[in-house]
Amino acid sequence: MGLRPLLGSLKLRYMVTTTNSDKFKISLRQNGTHSLWKGIESFTTFQNSQKTLLLKDSIMFLHHGVELLMKEILIQHSPFLIFEDLKDAAKKQKQADECGKGIFFLDKPPRTVTFEEAINRVVAFVKPKELSKTLIGNLFDLNRLRNQLEHYALEVELEKIVRLLDNLHNPLLSLFDETIGDLRKEEPERVKKAWKKVRESAEFYNEIEKEVYDLISRIDGQIIPGELLGKHGETTLPHFTKVSYGSVYQKEKGKMYEMDICAEGTTTFWIIDVTVSRLPQSIRSRLDRLFYLSQSFNAQAWLVIMSELAQREYDLAKADGFDRRIFITDLSDWKKLKDFIICTMIVLT
């Protein structure tokens, strides 16, 4: 084939592949829902494979999806609400009109609002009742995780991410259903299954925490082997008058600290952290946090690890806890403690 026919053939192919039907076009809503679905699917893939970069994908995609869909809410209320600087946007809209193109096709389009500002504007201008203070708090937690990944690194307990996603699921979809219309109906079956898996994981962590809560509620002055708490000799447990889930508040600094369980007696205050992680770095991080809180609140700290550690790791953790006067119990010792307290109660009754 000569040069001219070859060029003609290439030109014909180019014309065919660049027809209007082949243009790349995704709406803001499609872009947002794709990222939202991709994020939750990536999380369940991470759970199956334990490949940590899939956890990064999950957080980044979820954050991206929520941000775009918040902007979709703003656009439906007023297209100009997504712009960071309205004066700059007006100037560039005029420039775009003169060029006969969309504002985002300019060489330097106007900046749009951040994730947090998009939420704040939805609250201020749209005022959907579904965007509650609890949902806002959870969305800002998601934003903090994303920012850590975007600008530095990430170190967070898996159960905290599971609970965050589970807490976001229904409130977030209810918000989008109400403001931009029936998002739940568009949810693919595979995504529904992914959300279900997150729910099951959250229920598992909740059941573990409830087991600890129930046993602590039965503590009432029993004498137990100290080794079950990482101590020497026998230990007399307190008489607790109040056991609760929740937070501890530091009045002097005006800060609230999340804690799994708090237990109070007449002259004692315990803070209990529950985890299923067996990673040494995770346990060290929890012991560091518990030590800080125990000093700040003059409290007895207790780390309950609901998994069995390798003997060496458990010995190292107990030594670290002993030095800082933090009680520490793994799953094997927890079972012994549970049997001991229940048997003691049966004898007393």
Secondary structure, 3 states (H helix, E strand, C coil): CCHHHHHHHHHHHHHHHCCHHHCCCCCHHHHHHHHHHHHHHHHHHHHHHCCHHHHHHHHHHHHHHHHHHHHHHHHHHCHHHHECCHHHHHHHHHHHHHHCCCHHHCCCCCCECCHHHHHHHHHHHHCCCCCCHHHHHHHHHHHHHHHHHHHCCCCCCHHHHHHHHHHHHHHHHHHHHHHHHCCHHHCCHHHHHHHHHHHHHHHHHHHHHHHHHHHHCCCECCEEEHHHHCCCCEEECCEEEEEEEEEEEECCCCEEEEEEEEEEECCCEEEEEEECCCCHHHHHHHHHHHHHHHHHHCCEEEEEECCCCCHHHHHHHHHHHHHCCCEEECHHHHHHHHHHHHHHHHHHC
